[in-house]
Each structure stands twice: as C-alpha cells, then as structure tokens.
Amino acid sequence: MMAWRVHEFGSPEVMKFEPVPRPEPGPGEVLVKVAAAGVGPWDGWIRSGKSALPQPLPLTLGSDLSGEIVTVGPGVSELRAGDQVYGVTNPQFIGAYAEYALASAGMVSNKPTSLTHIEAASVPVVAVTAWQALFDRAQLKPGQTVVIHGAAGNVGSYAVQLARRVGVQTIATVSAGDISLVRNLGANTVIDYRSQHFEEHVRDADAVIDLVGGETQTRSFQVLRRGGKLISAVSRPDQDIAKRHGVEAAFFLVNVTSEYLTKVARFIDGGKLRTNVGAVLPLADAREAHLMLERVRPQPKGKIVLDVGAS
C-alpha cells in the first residue's frame, strides 16, 4: 500500500509517498481501509519534530480518518469487518495518510450516517476538542457565559455550535471577515478583535476557551469572574496571573474516544452540528496540504481533507 512517511523531521519536503507493507491489527486494534484522512496543525507539528509526544522515526503521518473496517484484532468485540467508522488512529496521532491504517478500537466509532467519508474525516479531533474544552474542562452549564477566541477556526466553530445547543451564551472573537459566519453558527455576541479590545466589552464571564494563545490568552484573565476558568488548547496559561485573578487556568490535550465520537455523531445526525470542509486533495497531494498548513499555499477556511478512496 502507499503511505506518506517521514524519515527525518523537517519541512513538508521531508514527506515521502512510498510503498509500505499493509499492517495487521494487534490486540485492541482494527485495520481500516481509509476513505479519507483529515489534515490538522498537529500533523505539521509531528512532521517538524515539535510534537508534545515522543515520535520515533520513521513514521506515517495522519490521525483523523474515516473508512471501512477490513479486519479486527484480538479482543475487539464492539466492531466488525464492514463497519463504516470515523475517529483517530492511536494516542500517537500517526498512521492515517495511507491506503490502510491501524486504529485503536477505543478511538473510532460508527461514522455519522448523514456525512460522506470526506466530511466525517474532518470532524474527530476538532469536534472532540471543542466538546472537552466546554463541558469537561470548563464544565459549562446552561445559562452561563463563555468567551471563545478563534471562534471561526476548526475547533472554534464547533465550540460555538455546541455551546449554543446546550444553552450557553457565547461571546466570539473573530476577524471582521468572519463575523457573519460565526453569527450564523449561533454566537450571541461577536467581537472583531482587530478593531475592538474584547476586555473592554466583557466582564464576569464564566469561562474562556482559548484557541489563539499569546497576548490574547494573557488579556483574557481580566474578563473572567472570580472562580471562572480559562481553558487553552494551544499553550500553558500563566499560573501566577491566574492566582492573582482568582481563576483556574489549564492547558489540555484532546482525548478522542469512541464515547465522545458517538456523542458528536448523534449531534451531527440530529442536525445540531455543521461540518466545514475547506479543501479536498487526493492522497498523493498530502505535501500540498502541509504547504497550506505552513501558509506557503493559501490556507482554506475550514478543514483540509485527503481523499484516499472516498470518490
């Protein structure tokens, strides 16, 4: 089978599209015939050697996938050959840019029936990140208020929709060109971060979901009520500033499991969540996708997906 391999860390030029043996599933694994693979910033971090996790070389890039189970390994009882599934490959977030991929059985679930494989491959990491940030980490309840930075991005757009669906009031910060998009997703208040200082307009929020980092994160402490929570998916917040403001602040890495994927699929099939695929490229063009990630090529609005065999 063909797969995108990395033998040394570096720029997109280090990626090699080459034949490798088709893997066999071990205990707790399934072999998926990949129909589509999602492309995310974390793929670029892994390729360039900046992953938060140890990544022995050589490796096959890619984590988000959608496809059909071909065989199941020992100890797998919930899934069977022929199941249409979506999810991620494994805790290392590698292996999906290939014609076949091994996946941990506990990290995939039945694909939303209303989505194509290409749409489904755009969902797992970003939608589960949004879910866990809002409900597990910030522990938001109906009637509370959340500020979402980067609300027009791939994680942010799911966070806006999920918050709205459970009755959480959302204040979204975006650039001017994304105001109507985020309003349509259900944001109650939208702030253009380039022309307005959000901290002059927001007080006593219950939580901030930080998908931007940097000085945006630092300025966010002052918009929280005492006891509020700042949750970042991009960088570790300053604990000294958090103590000074009397708030909790945490960075987290997403934990994609079958349970969360099933919840997300239920929302999607119930018409409560919209996906946003920004660009579809054939598997052979994965390097181009990484040039988009690096902004060497124009970066699309929405998720980049590789069509492996979905058409």
N, C-alpha and C positions, 0 to 999 in steps of 0.2 A: 504494500500500500504506500501511498505518498503522504508525507508529513513535512511540516515546517520545523526544522531543527535548529538549535543553537549550540555550537561547539565552543564558542567563546562569547563573553559578554561584550556588548557594544551597541553601535548604531543599527538602524534597520538593515544595513549592508551585511551584517553578520548572519542574517537569516538565510538558511539553505533549504530549498524544496527538494527533498530526496526520498528515495525508496527505503522503507524500513520494514522489518517483519511485522505481520499482523499479531497483536498481542493476544494472550489468552487470559481470561479472568481468573483471579485467585479468590480465596475466601472473602466473602462480603462484597465482591465486585461484579459488575456486569460489563459486557462488551457491547458498545453502541455503534451501529452504522450511522455515522454522523451525517445529518442532512444539512445542518447549518451550525456555524460557530460564531459566538459573539466576540467582539474585539473591545477591550477596555483599557484604561490607563495602566492598570496593574500588569497587563501583558507587556507593556513598554518598560515598566519598572523591572520585571523579571528579565526581559531581554537585555537590559542595560546593566544588570547586576545590582540594582537598587532595591530588590525585594526585601520586605521585612522578614521573610522566611529563608532559611538556607536552601539553596537550589543547586544541587550537584549537576555538573555538565557531563555529557551532552543531555539536552532536554528537548521535548516537543512543546511548543508554546500553546497557550489557549486553555480556557477554563469553561466559559459558558458554552452550552451546546443544546441541540435538540435533534432527535433522531429516533431510530428504532433499535430495540434490544435484539441482539443476534443470539447471544448465549449468556447464561448466568453462571456465576461461580458457586462453589460450595457454600452452604449456609444461607443462601438468598432464597427467601420464600415469598416475599411480597410482590416480586416482579417476575415476569417470564418472557421468553422469546416472543417477539411480535409486538410487545407493548411500545406505544409511542410515548417517549419520555422527554423531559427537559430538566435542566439543572446544571450542576457543575461537575467537573471530573473528580477532584480529590482535594484534600486540605492544602496541597502544594500549589493548586491552581494551574496545573500544566496538563498537556496531552490532547487538547481539543482541536488544534489546527491539523486535522488528519482525516483520512477517509474512515478510519475506525478508531475509537478511543475507549480506554478503560475508565469506568466511573465507579466511585463508591456507591453502593446501593442506597445508603442513607443520605445521599446528596443529590438524588434525582427523584422525580415524581411524574405522574401521568401529565402529559402535555395538556395545556388548556385546549379544549376541543374547538373553540372559536378562533384559534390562531393557526396560521401557517407555521411550518418549522422555522422559517426565517424570522417571523415575528416572535416566536417563542424563544429563540436563541438570544433575542435582545433583552430578555426580561430578568433572568435569575439573580445575578449579583446585585444589580442596581435596585431592583424592587425589594429584595430581602434586606438590603442595607437600609432603605427608607423605612421599612416596617420595623426593623430592630431599633433604629435610632429613635423613632417616635414613641413606640409602645414598650419596648423592653428597657431601653436606656433612659429616655426622658419620662417614661411612664405617664404619658399624657392621657387625660380623661376628657369626655365631652364637656364643652363649655370653657375649657382652658384655652390659653393663647400661646402660639408658637411662632417664633421668627425663623424663617427658612432662608439661609443665604445660598445663592447659586440655585435659585428655585426653578430656573429654566433648563438646568442641566439634566443629565440622565437620571441621577438619583433624586434631585430636587423635584422634578416633575411628578415622580411617583409619590414623594413625600407630601406635596400639595394635594394631590388627589386623595391619598389615604387619610390625611388629616380632615379633609372636608367630609369624607364619607362617614367618619365617626363623630362628627360634630365638634371638632377642634377648630378654633378660629385661627386663620393663618395670615401672617404678615410676611410677604415675599419680597426679597430684594433681587433685582434683575437690572440689566441694561435696558435702555429705552425701547430698543427694537423687540424686546421680549415681553413687554407689558401686556399686550392683548392676549398672547399665548397663555401666560400664567393666569390672567383673569378667567380665560375660558376653561382652565383646568380647575378653577374653583377657589382661587386665593381671595380672601376677604379684602385685604389691603395690599397694594403693590407699590413699592418704593423704587424709584430709579436711583441706583447707588451712585451714579456719576454726577447727578445734579442735586441730590439731597443727602444729608447726613442722617442715616437711619436712627442714630442715637438721639437726634433732636426731636424725633417723632414718636418714639416708642418708649414706654415705661412699664415696669412691673409685668413683663412677660413671664410666663411660667417656664418656658424653655426656649433655647436657641439651638437649631440644628445647623452646624457649621460645615459647609461643603466647599469652603473657599480658603480658609486659613489666613495666615499673615496678620496684617493690622486689622482686617475685618473681624477676625476672631478676638483680638485684644480689645477692640472697641465694643464688642458685644456684651462684655460683663456688665456694663452700666445700664443695659436695657432690661436686665432680669430683676425680678423681685427677690428679696432675701429668701433663701431656701430653693430658689429656682435652679435649673440645670442647663449647663452648656455641654452639648454633645457634639464632638467632632469626628468626622470620618476621614480627615486629612492630616491632622497634626495634633501633638500633645499640648493641651492648654497649660498655661502657667498656673501652678497651684498656689503660689503666693498671692497672685491677683484674685484668684477665686476665693481664698480665705478672707481677703480684705473686703470683698463684696458680699460675703456670707452666702456663697452659692457653691454648688457642686459642679465640677468640670471634669470631663473624661474624654479620652480618645478610645475608639474601638475598631476592631477588625470584624467584618461580617462573618457570620457562621451560617452558611447555607445548609439547610437540612430538608429532608422530604416533608417534614411537618410544615415548615414555612412555605415551601413551594406549593403545597396543596392549598394552603390558605390564600396565597396570591392567585393561584389558578381559579379558585372559587370566585374571587372578586372580579377577575377578568371575564370569566364566562357569564357572570351575572351582570355584565355591562357597567361595572363600577370603576374599572381602570382602563385607561387607553395606553397602548404602546406607541412608541415613536421610533421607527427605523429611519435613520438619516441617510445611509448609503449601503448598497449591497454590491459586493465584489466577489468574483469567483475565488475559490480557494487558492488558485495559482497566483493571485494578486495580493496575497497577505502582506507582502512587503509594502505595497502601496498603502494598505490600511495603516501600517505603522508610520509611514510618512505623513499620513493625516493626523495620527496621534501626536506626532512631533511638530505639527503645523508647518512642515515643509510643503505639504499639499494643503489646499483649503480644507478646514475641518468642518464636517457637516453638522447641522443641528439634528440631534438625535443619534441613535446608536449605529455604529458600524457593524455590519454582519457579513460573514463569509458564507457564500452559497457553496456547500460541499457536494450536495446531491439532491437539493430540495426541488429543483425545477424538473 
